[in-house]
Amino acid sequence: MVISRLALVPALLAAACAPVTEQAPAAASDPAVSGALFVAGKFAGTLAKVDLASGEEVARVASCANPHELATSPDDKHVALACYGGTSVDVFRTSDLAKVKSIDLGENARPHGIVWHENGHLYATAEGRKSIFVIRNPLGETETFEYATGQEGTHMLAIAPDAMHAWTTNLGSRTVSRVDLVTRRSPLSVTVGEEPEGIALSPDGEMLWVSARGSDMAYALDPKTMKRLKDVPVGDFPLRIVVRPQGDFAVTSDLADGALSVIDTAAGAKVRSLAVSSREEAEEKVQVTILFSADGSRIYVAETMANTIAEVDFASGEVLRRLPGDGGGDGIAITE
């Protein structure tokens, strides 16, 4: 079935409430890959661990209502989960998925975007409170600090390498905000396309990339001034954007056509498209979150309604395997 723009949003809303019963197919083993993939099952309320070498799920636990994004600690010993259907950020051990902490962010928080920074602090959006939280010392005597964005739908999140600023996409307000985490000056918010959702900062902190799903565009912004520098047409309904760890390419997850658009960051232009599935399959699979391996050689793609995580070779564009993503896998994270 070909997805029309008008048909797509109701399909997504229906998917959010749909039961997930189909199990992911068995994945081939790959001894050349090590580490683990962590998957938030947003429909089943689960957190799972997949061994990347064997391609098998090795652990799964109950988590919270409608869990979404994940972030691993700098030492890879813990994974934090944003409980979008509730008010907390929950922390689990990566070794055995034992829950070690639940950090409540207050009434109607609905945490979504999450980053575990190299400084050891957690950062999360609280969509229901139109704010960002800084969670200091998440494994010990925790302190939380809230920064208002004043925008509707504060959703995804990027943090500066020096942790002095945060940037968020605000779906309801059609804006991107720059939040000062030190002086608490009023946020700087600018309109960026239709329904900006995906956000990613270059490794050096010098370029901010945003994907606007309603515009089928990616935008490069100056993270300091918030001036729009480059407009890049991409695929259909680009829900997420990530920057390769090497900084040379940005990639959007194009939900409506089942592909990945690859952008040369220096040129500010789309250079190729990687077909993860077909346009005809896209509505059934609902491709959402994407994540690079640390060496930039592979991309992991959450196919939420198919209960799979596609593993894609970045150089060739070949889909190497489909790993388990049962329970409506959406948020993903890796330890290697």
C-alpha positions as CSV (number, residue, x, y, z in Angstrom):
1,M,0.0,0.0,0.0
2,V,1.3,3.5,-0.8
3,I,1.1,5.8,2.2
4,S,-0.5,9.2,1.6
5,R,0.3,12.1,3.9
6,L,-3.3,12.3,5.1
7,A,-3.4,8.6,5.8
8,L,-0.1,8.4,7.7
9,V,-0.8,10.3,10.9
10,P,-4.1,8.3,11.7
11,A,-2.1,5.1,11.1
12,L,0.6,6.2,13.5
13,L,-2.0,7.1,16.2
14,A,-3.7,3.7,15.8
15,A,-0.3,2.0,16.0
16,A,0.3,3.6,19.4
17,C,-2.6,1.6,20.9
18,A,-2.3,-1.5,18.9
19,P,-1.5,-4.8,20.5
20,V,1.8,-6.4,19.3
21,T,1.7,-10.2,19.0
22,E,3.9,-11.2,16.1
23,Q,7.4,-12.3,17.2
24,A,10.5,-11.1,15.4
25,P,12.1,-13.7,13.1
26,A,15.3,-15.4,14.3
27,A,18.4,-13.4,13.3
28,A,21.6,-14.8,11.9
29,S,24.7,-14.8,14.1
30,D,27.6,-12.5,13.3
31,P,30.8,-13.3,15.3
32,A,32.4,-10.1,13.9
33,V,30.1,-8.0,16.0
34,S,30.3,-7.7,19.7
35,G,28.3,-5.9,22.4
36,A,24.6,-5.6,23.2
37,L,21.6,-3.8,21.8
38,F,19.0,-2.6,24.3
39,V,15.4,-2.2,23.1
40,A,12.4,-0.4,24.7
41,G,9.2,-2.2,23.9
42,K,6.8,0.7,24.0
43,F,3.6,-1.3,23.6
44,A,4.5,-4.1,25.9
45,G,6.2,-2.0,28.6
46,T,9.5,-3.9,28.4
47,L,13.2,-3.5,28.2
48,A,15.1,-6.1,26.3
49,K,18.8,-7.0,25.7
50,V,19.9,-8.5,22.4
51,D,23.4,-10.1,22.1
52,L,24.8,-8.7,18.9
53,A,27.1,-11.6,18.1
54,S,24.4,-14.3,18.3
55,G,21.5,-12.0,17.2
56,E,19.4,-13.4,20.0
57,E,17.4,-11.7,22.8
58,V,19.1,-12.8,26.0
59,A,17.0,-10.9,28.6
60,R,13.8,-9.0,29.0
61,V,12.1,-7.3,31.9
62,A,9.0,-5.3,32.6
63,S,9.8,-1.6,32.6
64,C,7.2,1.1,32.7
65,A,4.2,2.4,30.7
66,N,5.0,3.3,27.1
67,P,8.8,3.5,27.4
68,H,10.5,5.4,24.6
69,E,14.1,6.6,24.3
70,L,17.1,5.0,25.9
71,A,20.6,6.2,26.9
72,T,23.6,4.2,28.1
73,S,26.0,5.5,30.8
74,P,29.5,6.5,29.8
75,D,31.0,3.3,31.3
76,D,28.3,1.1,29.6
77,K,27.2,-0.3,33.0
78,H,23.7,1.2,33.1
79,V,20.9,2.2,30.7
80,A,18.4,4.9,31.4
81,L,14.8,4.7,30.1
82,A,12.4,7.6,29.5
83,C,8.9,6.5,30.7
84,Y,6.8,8.4,28.3
85,G,3.6,7.0,29.7
86,G,4.5,8.2,33.2
87,T,6.7,10.6,35.1
88,S,10.0,8.9,35.7
89,V,13.4,8.1,34.2
90,D,14.3,4.6,35.3
91,V,17.8,3.2,35.4
92,F,18.8,-0.5,34.8
93,R,22.0,-2.4,35.0
94,T,23.1,-3.5,31.5
95,S,24.5,-6.8,32.7
96,D,21.3,-8.3,33.9
97,L,18.6,-5.5,33.4
98,A,18.0,-5.2,37.2
99,K,16.3,-1.9,38.0
100,V,18.5,0.2,40.3
101,K,16.8,3.6,40.3
102,S,13.6,5.4,39.5
103,I,13.8,9.2,39.3
104,D,10.5,11.0,39.3
105,L,10.2,14.2,37.4
106,G,6.9,15.4,38.7
107,E,3.3,15.5,37.7
108,N,2.5,15.1,34.0
109,A,6.2,14.9,33.1
110,R,6.0,12.4,30.2
111,P,9.8,12.2,29.7
112,H,10.8,11.3,26.1
113,G,14.2,12.4,24.7
114,I,17.1,11.4,26.9
115,V,20.9,11.8,26.9
116,W,23.5,10.3,29.3
117,H,26.3,12.8,29.0
118,E,30.1,12.1,29.3
119,N,30.0,14.3,32.5
120,G,27.8,11.6,34.1
121,H,24.6,13.6,34.3
122,L,21.3,12.6,32.6
123,Y,19.3,15.0,30.5
124,A,15.7,14.4,29.6
125,T,12.8,16.3,28.0
126,A,9.5,16.4,30.0
127,E,7.0,16.9,27.2
128,G,4.0,17.3,29.5
129,R,5.8,20.0,31.5
130,K,7.3,21.9,28.5
131,S,10.7,21.5,30.0
132,I,14.1,19.9,30.1
133,F,15.5,18.2,33.2
134,V,19.1,17.9,34.3
135,I,19.5,14.9,36.6
136,R,22.8,15.2,38.4
137,N,24.4,12.1,40.0
138,P,21.7,9.7,38.7
139,L,23.2,6.7,40.5
140,G,23.8,8.3,43.8
141,E,22.3,11.3,45.8
142,T,20.3,12.6,42.8
143,E,19.5,16.2,42.2
144,T,17.1,17.4,39.5
145,F,16.9,20.8,37.9
146,E,14.1,21.9,35.6
147,Y,14.4,24.3,32.7
148,A,11.3,25.5,31.0
149,T,11.1,25.8,27.2
150,G,7.7,27.4,27.1
151,Q,7.0,25.4,23.9
152,E,4.4,22.7,23.1
153,G,5.6,19.2,22.6
154,T,9.2,19.4,23.8
155,H,10.2,16.1,22.4
156,M,13.8,15.2,21.3
157,L,17.0,16.4,22.8
158,A,20.7,17.3,22.1
159,I,23.3,18.4,24.6
160,A,26.5,20.4,24.0
161,P,29.9,18.6,24.5
162,D,30.5,21.1,27.4
163,A,27.0,20.6,28.7
164,M,26.4,24.4,28.8
165,H,23.4,24.3,26.4
166,A,20.6,21.9,25.3
167,W,18.5,22.0,22.2
168,T,15.1,20.5,21.8
169,T,12.5,20.0,19.0
170,N,9.0,21.2,19.9
171,L,6.5,19.4,17.7
172,G,3.4,21.3,18.8
173,S,5.0,24.8,18.4
174,R,6.9,23.9,15.2
175,T,10.1,25.2,16.9
176,V,13.6,24.3,18.0
177,S,14.8,25.8,21.3
178,R,18.3,26.5,22.6
179,V,18.3,26.3,26.4
180,D,21.0,27.8,28.5
181,L,21.8,25.4,31.3
182,V,24.2,27.7,33.2
183,T,22.8,31.2,33.3
184,R,19.1,30.2,32.9
185,R,18.5,33.0,30.4
186,S,15.3,32.7,28.4
187,P,15.4,30.0,25.8
188,L,15.9,31.1,22.2
189,S,13.2,29.4,20.0
190,V,13.0,29.5,16.2
191,T,10.5,28.1,13.8
192,V,12.0,25.3,11.7
193,G,9.8,23.6,9.0
194,E,6.6,21.7,9.7
195,E,6.6,19.3,12.7
196,P,10.4,19.3,13.6
197,E,11.1,16.2,15.5
198,G,14.5,14.7,15.0
199,I,17.6,16.5,16.3
200,A,21.3,15.8,16.4
201,L,24.4,17.8,17.2
202,S,27.7,17.3,15.3
203,P,30.4,15.7,17.5
204,D,32.3,19.0,17.6
205,G,29.2,20.9,18.7
206,E,29.5,23.2,15.7
207,M,26.4,22.2,13.7
208,L,22.8,21.3,14.8
209,W,20.8,19.1,12.5
210,V,17.0,18.9,12.6
211,S,14.5,16.8,10.6
212,A,11.0,18.2,10.1
213,R,8.7,15.3,9.3
214,G,5.9,17.5,7.9
215,S,8.3,19.2,5.5
216,D,10.3,16.2,4.3
217,M,13.4,18.3,5.0
218,A,16.5,18.3,7.1
219,Y,17.9,21.6,8.3
220,A,21.4,22.6,9.4
221,L,21.4,25.4,12.1
222,D,24.1,27.3,13.8
223,P,23.7,26.1,17.3
224,K,24.8,29.4,18.8
225,T,22.7,31.8,16.8
226,M,20.0,29.3,15.7
227,K,20.3,30.7,12.2
228,R,19.3,28.3,9.4
229,L,22.3,27.5,7.3
230,K,21.3,24.7,5.0
231,D,18.0,23.2,3.8
232,V,18.2,19.6,2.5
233,P,15.3,17.8,0.9
234,V,15.2,14.2,2.2
235,G,12.8,11.3,2.1
236,D,9.2,11.0,3.1
237,F,8.3,11.8,6.7
238,P,11.8,12.0,8.3
239,L,11.0,11.2,11.9
240,R,14.6,11.0,13.2
241,I,18.1,12.3,12.4
242,V,21.5,11.1,13.6
243,V,25.0,12.2,12.9
244,R,27.7,9.5,12.2
245,P,30.2,9.4,15.0
246,Q,32.9,10.6,12.5
247,G,30.8,13.7,11.8
248,D,30.9,13.3,8.0
249,F,27.3,12.3,7.4
250,A,23.9,12.8,8.9
251,V,21.1,10.3,8.3
252,T,17.3,10.6,8.5
253,S,14.8,7.8,9.2
254,D,12.1,8.3,6.5
255,L,9.1,6.5,8.0
256,A,6.8,6.8,5.0
257,D,9.1,5.3,2.4
258,G,11.1,2.9,4.6
259,A,14.5,4.4,3.6
260,L,17.4,6.3,5.2
261,S,18.5,9.6,3.5
262,V,22.3,10.1,3.8
263,I,23.5,13.7,3.9
264,D,27.0,14.9,3.3
265,T,27.4,17.3,6.3
266,A,30.2,19.4,4.6
267,A,28.3,19.8,1.4
268,G,24.9,20.1,3.0
269,A,23.3,17.8,0.4
270,K,21.7,14.4,0.2
271,V,24.0,12.0,-1.5
272,R,22.2,8.7,-1.4
273,S,19.2,6.8,-0.1
274,L,19.4,3.4,1.7
275,A,16.3,1.2,1.3
276,V,15.6,-0.6,4.6
277,S,12.1,-1.7,3.4
278,S,9.9,-0.6,0.5
279,R,7.3,2.1,0.4
280,E,4.6,-0.6,0.3
281,E,5.9,-2.2,3.5
282,A,6.5,1.1,5.3
283,E,3.1,1.6,7.0
284,E,3.2,-2.0,8.3
285,K,6.7,-1.7,9.7
286,V,6.6,1.9,11.1
287,Q,10.3,2.7,11.0
288,V,11.3,5.1,13.8
289,T,14.5,5.3,15.8
290,I,18.0,5.0,14.2
291,L,21.4,4.6,15.8
292,F,25.0,4.2,14.5
293,S,27.4,1.7,15.9
294,A,30.4,3.5,17.5
295,D,32.7,2.9,14.5
296,G,30.1,4.2,12.1
297,S,30.0,1.0,10.1
298,R,26.4,0.0,10.8
299,I,23.0,1.6,11.4
300,Y,20.4,0.1,13.6
301,V,16.8,0.9,12.6
302,A,13.8,0.2,14.8
303,E,10.8,-1.2,12.8
304,T,8.3,-0.8,15.6
305,M,5.2,-2.6,14.2
306,A,7.3,-5.4,12.7
307,N,9.0,-6.1,16.1
308,T,12.4,-5.9,14.4
309,I,15.6,-3.9,14.5
310,A,17.2,-3.8,11.1
311,E,21.0,-3.8,11.0
312,V,22.2,-2.0,7.9
313,D,25.7,-1.8,6.5
314,F,26.4,1.9,6.0
315,A,28.9,1.5,3.2
316,S,26.8,-0.8,1.0
317,G,23.3,0.0,2.2
318,E,22.6,-3.7,2.6
319,V,20.3,-4.9,5.3
320,L,22.5,-7.5,7.1
321,R,20.1,-8.9,9.7
322,R,16.8,-8.2,11.4
323,L,17.2,-8.5,15.2
324,P,14.5,-9.0,17.7
325,G,12.5,-5.9,18.7
326,D,9.5,-7.5,20.3
327,G,6.9,-5.5,22.1
328,G,7.0,-2.6,19.7
329,G,10.7,-1.8,19.8
330,D,11.3,1.9,19.5
331,G,14.0,3.4,21.7
332,I,17.4,1.7,21.2
333,A,20.9,1.9,22.6
334,I,24.1,0.0,22.2
335,T,27.0,-1.1,24.4
336,E,30.1,-2.4,22.7
